Amino acid sequence: MFDKLDTWVNFHQQALNIREMRQNILAANIANSDTPNYQARDIDFNAELSKALNNQATINHVRLNTTSNRHIQMKAPIAPNQNILYRIPYQASADGNTVEMDQERTSFIDNSIHYQSNLTFLGEQFKNVISVLQQG
């Protein structure tokens, strides 16, 4: 049971990390909507999540230095590199800026909803585990 929970929590952790990174990129696009020659950027969420989940098993882990054999060995994964892509604008602008506010707002809201959904699913799973543990 705990292996399934660990896998599930890991999936949502990776998804939340990538959603957070995407939210920051989208916010930067919106903030630079009037900056001449600014190139709108984004990431492919599905590709990044797949890469993060696949790299989880093959990544080299960094070990903490322990001074006693009674210390617990902890593993900290090295974060994979994300590929930030440039958006191709639907309509060219005179100042070279490729930010299209309608698209950015839609992507920002969509990403926010998915982020909140991940948090809700994760919270519900923990409520279920707590309920099972309380029932004995």
Secondary structure, 3 states (H helix, E strand, C coil): CHHHHHHHHHHHHHHHHHHHHHHHHHHHHHHCCCCCCCCCEECCHHHHHHHHHHHHHHCCEEECCCCCCCCCCCEEECCCCCCCEECCCCCCCCCCCCCCHHHHHHHHHHHHHHHHHHHHHHHHHHHHHHHHHHHC
